[in-house]
Structure formats: C-alpha cells, structure tokens
Amino acid sequence: MDLAAGDLQTYRETYPSWVAQHSERGLANWIHDRLWAHLIGELDGHPGVTLTDGEPTRELTVGIGYRLRVKRHREDGQVSSYATQTALEFFAQGPQEAFPGFEEVRLTAGYEWDPDARKIGEAVLSLRDGQEKVVWLVPLRSAGEPPATGTVQPVQPTTPTPQLPSIDVPAAGQRESTEDK
C-alpha cells in the first residue's frame, strides 16, 4: 500500500492538474493499477501464491484456501462493486458445492480512502458475507510498526475461521498392512 501511496504522491507532485481533473472512478482505477503492479512485483513467482489478471477481475489466491481481491474501503468498511454474478459469488461465503472439503475463504484486501483529501489511508483486510455485510475488518501494518488508528473500527476476526486439516497417522509399528490380514 505504501508503494501505491508513494506513486500517488509523485503523480500529484508531477501532474497536479491531472490528478485534480480525475473523476473519483478514474483516480480509483489509476490507484488500482498501481497497487496491482506492485503486487505483481512483490508476489509473482512466490510459492503458494497465484496472481490472476482476467480483466476486469484481478485476484490472488494463497494456497487453496484463500482468494483475495483488492478494493478501496470507505470509512464504514464498505466497498463498491458492480453486482455481477462473479462479484456476488466472490462476496458470498460458505461451502463450494463443486468441491466439497475444499472450502475457500474470500477476503478483500485494500486501503481506506479519504474522499475529502483524496488520499490513500491505512491498509486493511476484510471478510464479508455478501457485499454489504462486513464480518470483520482489521488494519494491516508492516512488521515492527506500532498499531495504527484508522477511520474504521477494527473488528477482530472470530468466525468463520478456516479449519485446520486433521490427519490421523498411526504410531510406528502399529500400521496394519494388507499382508497381515
């Protein structure tokens, strides 16, 4: 988030009239492109992370359990998205009927947006159940950074949380083989 915020500051300093003339949607698109470019630079080739750029949908998956999209968050934690079928499916939580046992948690990463100053605020991560219902929202910070205060009251995640797999492995010497029968 800091890199994109720096890009916006450079853009403001270099082309102040261009930034002033941007529509809200146009500036949001510009910021999103910069965020995505930085995500690619940081995460491309990282084991366990897959970046998908199938415009207009850009998302990343971590392992098989987490899928994230990047959105700007309003002061109340809400995000904007056209109510397409893929957007509605993304925001809805719950079991994936096509692949039982491989449930996926869909998260929205992003930043708080100050519409008056037109500035990128704190980086945040949210879980929703549907587009409008924020289950939880937490601020993200760099390692070693003290807790920050944001405009959204953070709600610590309680549910749903992904379940860790349970694998029963018999103790050595207690394994039955088909030859023993």
Backbone as CSV, one residue per row, in Angstrom:
resi,resn,N_x,N_y,N_z,CA_x,CA_y,CA_z,C_x,C_y,C_z
1,MET,0.820,-1.170,0.000,0.000,0.000,0.000,0.876,1.250,0.000
2,ASP,1.960,1.177,0.755,2.842,2.338,0.848,3.417,2.716,-0.514
3,LEU,3.732,1.713,-1.340,4.298,2.000,-2.656,3.287,2.713,-3.547
4,ALA,2.038,2.261,-3.529,0.999,2.904,-4.328,0.716,4.315,-3.809
5,ALA,0.734,4.486,-2.485,0.540,5.819,-1.913,1.675,6.745,-2.344
6,GLY,2.885,6.204,-2.400,4.023,6.983,-2.886,3.873,7.346,-4.360
7,ASP,3.364,6.403,-5.146,3.107,6.681,-6.563,2.092,7.810,-6.720
8,LEU,1.037,7.769,-5.894,0.024,8.819,-5.966,0.618,10.174,-5.588
9,GLN,1.475,10.193,-4.574,2.117,11.447,-4.176,3.006,11.983,-5.302
10,THR,3.762,11.103,-5.940,4.613,11.512,-7.073,3.755,12.041,-8.217
11,TYR,2.662,11.361,-8.502,1.739,11.778,-9.555,1.178,13.162,-9.238
12,ARG,0.798,13.385,-7.965,0.277,14.684,-7.549,1.316,15.794,-7.732
13,GLU,2.559,15.479,-7.353,3.618,16.487,-7.447,3.989,16.780,-8.897
14,THR,3.972,15.758,-9.742,4.385,15.913,-11.131,3.278,16.484,-12.008
15,TYR,2.063,16.021,-11.812,0.930,16.439,-12.647,-0.274,16.822,-11.773
16,PRO,-0.151,17.885,-10.988,-1.236,18.230,-10.064,-2.574,18.487,-10.758
17,SER,-2.547,19.116,-11.925,-3.818,19.395,-12.598,-4.464,18.109,-13.111
18,TRP,-3.665,17.133,-13.515,-4.229,15.861,-13.974,-4.958,15.157,-12.831
19,VAL,-4.309,15.131,-11.674,-4.929,14.472,-10.525,-6.200,15.212,-10.131
20,ALA,-6.163,16.532,-10.146,-7.337,17.329,-9.783,-8.490,17.098,-10.753
21,GLN,-8.178,16.812,-12.011,-9.221,16.612,-13.025,-9.764,15.185,-13.075
22,HIS,-9.109,14.257,-12.387,-9.586,12.875,-12.374,-10.979,12.804,-11.765
23,SER,-11.820,11.973,-12.335,-13.069,11.637,-11.664,-12.700,10.706,-10.510
24,GLU,-13.611,10.536,-9.565,-13.342,9.609,-8.458,-13.057,8.213,-9.008
25,ARG,-13.863,7.761,-9.960,-13.699,6.426,-10.537,-12.371,6.330,-11.291
26,GLY,-12.029,7.388,-12.032,-10.776,7.384,-12.794,-9.562,7.306,-11.884
27,LEU,-9.592,8.062,-10.795,-8.471,8.028,-9.863,-8.404,6.683,-9.158
28,ALA,-9.560,6.128,-8.804,-9.583,4.798,-8.175,-8.987,3.753,-9.115
29,ASN,-9.315,3.837,-10.399,-8.750,2.897,-11.375,-7.235,3.058,-11.475
30,TRP,-6.762,4.298,-11.479,-5.317,4.558,-11.562,-4.605,3.948,-10.351
31,ILE,-5.169,4.181,-9.169,-4.575,3.628,-7.944,-4.589,2.104,-7.984
32,HIS,-5.711,1.533,-8.437,-5.807,0.074,-8.503,-4.744,-0.501,-9.437
33,ASP,-4.511,0.155,-10.576,-3.459,-0.303,-11.494,-2.087,-0.259,-10.827
34,ARG,-1.807,0.774,-10.064,-0.521,0.875,-9.366,-0.412,-0.194,-8.281
35,LEU,-1.488,-0.411,-7.519,-1.484,-1.462,-6.499,-1.213,-2.827,-7.134
36,TRP,-1.904,-3.113,-8.225,-1.742,-4.408,-8.888,-0.311,-4.571,-9.400
37,ALA,0.251,-3.516,-9.977,1.640,-3.584,-10.459,2.593,-3.905,-9.312
38,HIS,2.385,-3.299,-8.157,3.256,-3.569,-7.003,3.036,-4.976,-6.454
39,LEU,1.782,-5.451,-6.457,1.523,-6.827,-6.020,2.238,-7.818,-6.919
40,ILE,2.184,-7.597,-8.213,2.889,-8.478,-9.148,4.383,-8.461,-8.850
41,GLY,4.934,-7.278,-8.646,6.358,-7.162,-8.350,6.768,-7.879,-7.076
42,GLU,5.898,-7.851,-6.068,6.220,-8.462,-4.780,5.921,-9.961,-4.735
43,LEU,4.854,-10.404,-5.410,4.372,-11.764,-5.199,4.516,-12.710,-6.389
44,ASP,4.788,-12.185,-7.570,4.894,-13.063,-8.736,6.017,-14.076,-8.524
45,GLY,5.703,-15.332,-8.692,6.688,-16.388,-8.516,6.817,-16.875,-7.084
46,HIS,6.108,-16.248,-6.153,6.155,-16.681,-4.759,5.425,-18.017,-4.647
47,PRO,6.054,-19.022,-4.015,5.382,-20.321,-3.910,4.076,-20.221,-3.129
48,GLY,3.047,-20.839,-3.660,1.756,-20.846,-2.991,0.871,-19.671,-3.313
49,VAL,1.364,-18.692,-4.079,0.568,-17.519,-4.438,0.359,-17.523,-5.950
50,THR,-0.891,-17.371,-6.360,-1.216,-17.291,-7.778,-1.915,-15.971,-8.041
51,LEU,-1.390,-15.215,-8.981,-1.990,-13.946,-9.385,-2.771,-14.180,-10.669
52,THR,-4.016,-13.725,-10.699,-4.859,-13.898,-11.875,-5.329,-12.536,-12.342
53,ASP,-4.993,-12.204,-13.569,-5.405,-10.927,-14.141,-6.280,-11.221,-15.348
54,GLY,-7.555,-11.480,-15.093,-8.516,-11.741,-16.155,-9.457,-10.566,-16.232
55,GLU,-8.906,-9.450,-16.722,-9.621,-8.192,-16.692,-11.078,-8.366,-17.060
56,PRO,-12.012,-7.810,-16.308,-11.789,-6.800,-15.283,-11.496,-7.377,-13.898
57,THR,-11.508,-8.705,-13.758,-11.288,-9.313,-12.446,-9.810,-9.600,-12.227
58,ARG,-9.293,-9.046,-11.163,-7.917,-9.312,-10.735,-7.999,-9.858,-9.323
59,GLU,-7.346,-10.990,-9.103,-7.366,-11.558,-7.758,-6.127,-12.396,-7.540
60,LEU,-5.886,-12.700,-6.275,-4.782,-13.585,-5.959,-5.288,-14.666,-5.034
61,THR,-4.694,-15.835,-5.171,-5.038,-16.943,-4.294,-3.787,-17.335,-3.527
62,VAL,-4.008,-17.728,-2.301,-2.930,-18.200,-1.443,-3.286,-19.632,-1.081
63,GLY,-2.462,-20.568,-1.549,-2.766,-21.978,-1.351,-4.077,-22.309,-2.030
64,ILE,-4.843,-23.187,-1.397,-6.163,-23.492,-1.942,-7.270,-22.967,-1.047
65,GLY,-6.900,-22.272,0.028,-7.905,-21.861,0.988,-8.287,-20.394,0.993
66,TYR,-7.516,-19.534,0.328,-7.783,-18.104,0.397,-7.759,-17.481,-0.996
67,ARG,-8.765,-16.665,-1.267,-8.807,-15.890,-2.509,-9.047,-14.438,-2.115
68,LEU,-8.264,-13.532,-2.675,-8.348,-12.122,-2.312,-8.544,-11.243,-3.534
69,ARG,-9.294,-10.199,-3.329,-9.403,-9.116,-4.302,-9.023,-7.827,-3.594
70,VAL,-8.561,-6.862,-4.358,-8.116,-5.590,-3.803,-9.177,-4.533,-4.096
71,LYS,-9.617,-3.854,-3.046,-10.654,-2.830,-3.177,-10.357,-1.674,-2.235
72,ARG,-10.821,-0.504,-2.620,-10.749,0.602,-1.666,-11.953,0.508,-0.759
73,HIS,-11.719,0.792,0.517,-12.746,0.699,1.548,-13.175,2.099,1.964
74,ARG,-14.461,2.289,2.108,-14.962,3.559,2.629,-14.781,3.582,4.145
75,GLU,-15.087,4.711,4.725,-14.921,4.911,6.169,-15.678,3.869,6.986
76,ASP,-16.824,3.406,6.478,-17.625,2.409,7.196,-17.240,0.972,6.845
77,GLY,-16.166,0.803,6.065,-15.697,-0.528,5.704,-16.321,-1.090,4.444
78,GLN,-17.274,-0.381,3.857,-17.931,-0.857,2.648,-17.030,-0.676,1.426
79,VAL,-17.270,-1.503,0.423,-16.562,-1.418,-0.851,-17.596,-1.324,-1.963
80,SER,-17.173,-0.860,-3.118,-18.068,-0.756,-4.272,-17.693,-1.804,-5.302
81,SER,-18.719,-2.372,-5.905,-18.500,-3.341,-6.966,-19.800,-3.483,-7.733
82,TYR,-19.701,-3.604,-9.043,-20.907,-3.884,-9.819,-21.418,-5.256,-9.396
83,ALA,-22.715,-5.389,-9.291,-23.319,-6.636,-8.811,-23.384,-7.681,-9.927
84,THR,-22.228,-8.033,-10.462,-22.177,-9.104,-11.456,-22.274,-10.444,-10.737
85,GLN,-22.553,-11.487,-11.487,-22.645,-12.817,-10.876,-21.325,-13.203,-10.211
86,THR,-20.188,-12.918,-10.859,-18.897,-13.290,-10.267,-18.612,-12.482,-9.004
87,ALA,-19.006,-11.212,-8.977,-18.811,-10.403,-7.772,-19.681,-10.919,-6.625
88,LEU,-20.936,-11.217,-6.921,-21.833,-11.733,-5.878,-21.332,-13.060,-5.332
89,GLU,-20.836,-13.931,-6.207,-20.289,-15.215,-5.764,-19.033,-15.022,-4.929
90,PHE,-18.197,-14.049,-5.305,-16.974,-13.794,-4.547,-17.302,-13.352,-3.129
91,PHE,-18.219,-12.418,-2.975,-18.524,-11.874,-1.655,-19.299,-12.842,-0.776
92,ALA,-19.994,-13.803,-1.363,-20.749,-14.780,-0.570,-19.783,-15.798,0.012
93,GLN,-19.913,-16.067,1.291,-19.081,-17.074,1.939,-19.870,-18.369,2.017
94,GLY,-19.195,-19.437,2.336,-19.878,-20.709,2.508,-19.220,-21.784,1.677
95,PRO,-19.714,-23.006,1.816,-19.097,-24.130,1.111,-19.224,-23.992,-0.399
96,GLN,-18.232,-24.491,-1.074,-18.235,-24.508,-2.527,-18.799,-25.856,-2.951
97,GLU,-19.979,-25.863,-3.511,-20.637,-27.110,-3.844,-19.850,-27.950,-4.839
98,ALA,-19.113,-27.302,-5.730,-18.381,-28.052,-6.749,-17.237,-28.862,-6.155
99,PHE,-16.659,-28.393,-5.051,-15.510,-29.054,-4.453,-15.688,-29.184,-2.942
100,PRO,-16.560,-30.090,-2.496,-16.753,-30.254,-1.047,-15.436,-30.613,-0.367
101,GLY,-15.216,-30.029,0.789,-13.989,-30.288,1.537,-12.871,-29.329,1.185
102,PHE,-13.053,-28.543,0.135,-12.048,-27.562,-0.267,-12.638,-26.162,-0.154
103,GLU,-13.165,-25.854,1.030,-13.774,-24.558,1.235,-12.724,-23.467,1.060
104,GLU,-13.194,-22.346,0.608,-12.319,-21.225,0.307,-12.833,-20.011,1.069
105,VAL,-11.932,-19.269,1.665,-12.281,-18.026,2.328,-11.919,-16.905,1.365
106,ARG,-12.908,-16.067,1.082,-12.683,-14.966,0.149,-12.567,-13.667,0.944
107,LEU,-11.431,-13.015,0.799,-11.105,-11.811,1.565,-10.959,-10.615,0.642
108,THR,-11.150,-9.449,1.205,-10.961,-8.217,0.456,-9.830,-7.433,1.112
109,ALA,-8.725,-7.336,0.408,-7.601,-6.534,0.883,-7.759,-5.151,0.248
110,GLY,-7.125,-4.180,0.815,-7.213,-2.859,0.207,-6.736,-1.772,1.133
111,TYR,-7.385,-0.642,1.008,-6.963,0.537,1.754,-8.189,1.377,2.068
112,GLU,-8.071,2.125,3.151,-9.096,3.111,3.471,-8.876,4.310,2.559
113,TRP,-9.948,4.880,2.098,-9.868,6.016,1.189,-10.466,7.242,1.870
114,ASP,-9.698,8.333,1.886,-10.181,9.608,2.413,-10.689,10.405,1.218
115,PRO,-12.018,10.461,1.013,-12.535,11.113,-0.191,-12.327,12.628,-0.199
116,ASP,-12.278,13.252,0.980,-12.085,14.700,1.019,-10.667,15.084,0.612
117,ALA,-9.681,14.382,1.155,-8.279,14.663,0.825,-7.841,13.911,-0.425
118,ARG,-8.670,12.940,-0.862,-8.349,12.076,-1.997,-6.988,11.428,-1.773
119,LYS,-6.872,10.771,-0.603,-5.616,10.123,-0.226,-5.854,8.697,0.220
120,ILE,-4.823,7.888,0.000,-4.820,6.508,0.452,-4.517,6.505,1.946
121,GLY,-5.350,5.812,2.688,-5.140,5.695,4.123,-4.514,4.357,4.466
122,GLU,-4.950,3.820,5.567,-4.392,2.593,6.119,-4.755,1.366,5.270
123,ALA,-3.823,0.429,5.191,-4.083,-0.848,4.532,-4.985,-1.674,5.438
124,VAL,-5.978,-2.356,4.844,-6.932,-3.141,5.617,-7.213,-4.473,4.929
125,LEU,-7.746,-5.399,5.709,-8.178,-6.698,5.215,-9.549,-6.967,5.810
126,SER,-10.507,-7.365,4.961,-11.855,-7.597,5.474,-12.423,-8.912,4.964
127,LEU,-13.328,-9.449,5.764,-14.102,-10.630,5.409,-15.550,-10.187,5.357
128,ARG,-16.233,-10.560,4.319,-17.624,-10.180,4.142,-18.477,-11.426,3.978
129,ASP,-19.733,-11.294,4.293,-20.708,-12.323,3.972,-21.760,-11.621,3.131
130,GLY,-21.536,-11.613,1.841,-22.294,-10.769,0.935,-21.553,-9.453,0.813
131,GLN,-21.902,-8.681,-0.181,-21.154,-7.442,-0.426,-21.321,-6.419,0.687
132,GLU,-22.494,-6.363,1.295,-22.782,-5.307,2.271,-22.403,-5.647,3.703
133,LYS,-22.364,-6.930,4.066,-22.144,-7.302,5.471,-20.663,-7.545,5.736
134,VAL,-20.062,-6.652,6.516,-18.668,-6.791,6.917,-18.644,-7.660,8.168
135,VAL,-18.078,-8.864,8.059,-17.972,-9.767,9.208,-16.864,-9.269,10.129
136,TRP,-15.711,-8.960,9.542,-14.625,-8.345,10.287,-13.737,-7.554,9.353
137,LEU,-13.053,-6.602,9.934,-12.116,-5.753,9.205,-10.955,-5.460,10.144
138,VAL,-9.733,-5.685,9.679,-8.560,-5.417,10.510,-7.580,-4.563,9.733
139,PRO,-6.912,-3.651,10.431,-5.856,-2.880,9.775,-4.626,-3.760,9.582
140,LEU,-3.919,-3.528,8.509,-2.665,-4.229,8.247,-1.524,-3.253,8.470
141,ARG,-0.457,-3.740,8.998,0.705,-2.866,9.196,1.971,-3.645,8.899
142,SER,3.003,-2.912,8.663,4.298,-3.527,8.403,4.843,-4.143,9.677
143,ALA,5.699,-5.140,9.531,6.318,-5.773,10.699,7.060,-4.716,11.507
144,GLY,6.872,-4.738,12.804,7.557,-3.796,13.690,6.867,-2.458,13.816
145,GLU,5.848,-2.216,13.031,5.130,-0.949,13.092,4.131,-0.991,14.246
146,PRO,4.030,0.084,15.023,3.063,0.081,16.126,1.638,0.098,15.574
147,PRO,0.670,-0.345,16.369,-0.718,-0.328,15.905,-1.121,1.066,15.477
148,ALA,-1.840,1.127,14.365,-2.291,2.411,13.841,-3.760,2.605,14.159
149,THR,-4.200,3.844,14.103,-5.620,4.112,14.289,-6.195,4.445,12.932
150,GLY,-7.345,3.899,12.630,-7.988,4.123,11.340,-9.362,4.715,11.534
151,THR,-10.033,4.974,10.422,-11.368,5.548,10.500,-12.423,4.470,10.672
152,VAL,-12.065,3.219,10.404,-12.993,2.108,10.597,-12.641,1.436,11.912
153,GLN,-13.639,1.174,12.729,-13.383,0.483,13.987,-13.053,-0.972,13.679
154,PRO,-11.816,-1.396,13.910,-11.468,-2.781,13.579,-12.253,-3.774,14.426
155,VAL,-12.698,-4.815,13.789,-13.376,-5.909,14.467,-12.468,-7.111,14.334
156,GLN,-12.013,-7.650,15.452,-11.099,-8.781,15.405,-11.824,-10.004,14.868
157,PRO,-11.188,-10.757,13.981,-11.839,-11.923,13.405,-12.148,-12.977,14.462
158,THR,-13.386,-13.468,14.412,-13.765,-14.559,15.298,-14.312,-15.722,14.488
159,THR,-15.222,-15.456,13.576,-15.782,-16.503,12.722,-16.046,-15.915,11.363
160,PRO,-16.104,-16.646,10.321,-15.613,-18.016,10.268,-14.103,-18.020,10.134
161,THR,-13.508,-19.007,10.698,-12.067,-19.179,10.532,-11.855,-20.501,9.817
162,PRO,-10.865,-20.580,8.965,-10.630,-21.839,8.268,-10.233,-22.930,9.255
163,GLN,-10.711,-24.112,9.014,-10.400,-25.245,9.866,-9.110,-25.904,9.400
164,LEU,-8.236,-26.220,10.343,-7.010,-26.925,10.005,-7.353,-28.371,9.688
165,PRO,-6.643,-28.965,8.752,-6.939,-30.361,8.433,-6.541,-31.267,9.591
166,SER,-7.222,-32.393,9.707,-6.914,-33.380,10.724,-6.495,-34.659,10.010
167,ILE,-5.286,-35.103,10.277,-4.763,-36.309,9.643,-4.330,-37.259,10.743
168,ASP,-4.940,-38.438,10.776,-4.576,-39.451,11.767,-3.477,-40.322,11.182
169,VAL,-2.344,-40.320,11.837,-1.215,-41.142,11.411,-0.935,-42.133,12.530
170,PRO,-1.023,-43.445,12.251,-0.766,-44.424,13.308,0.688,-44.370,13.758
171,ALA,0.889,-44.705,15.020,2.248,-44.724,15.571,3.065,-45.783,14.840
172,ALA,4.363,-45.603,14.814,5.254,-46.560,14.145,5.051,-47.951,14.724
173,GLY,4.961,-48.931,13.868,4.804,-50.309,14.304,3.360,-50.708,14.522
174,GLN,2.415,-49.751,14.442,1.013,-50.077,14.654,0.227,-50.039,13.367
175,ARG,0.882,-49.852,12.266,0.211,-49.774,10.986,-0.162,-51.185,10.518
176,GLU,-1.377,-51.346,10.091,-1.800,-52.618,9.512,-1.462,-52.633,8.045
177,SER,-0.989,-53.707,7.580,-0.774,-53.816,6.138,-1.735,-54.851,5.603
178,THR,-1.949,-54.811,4.332,-2.844,-55.781,3.726,-2.246,-57.173,3.788
179,GLU,-0.925,-57.269,3.963,-0.274,-58.580,4.056,-0.538,-59.243,5.388
180,ASP,-0.873,-58.459,6.456,-1.122,-59.002,7.781,-2.500,-59.679,7.865
181,LYS,-3.312,-59.464,6.921,-4.686,-59.985,7.003,-4.847,-61.273,6.277
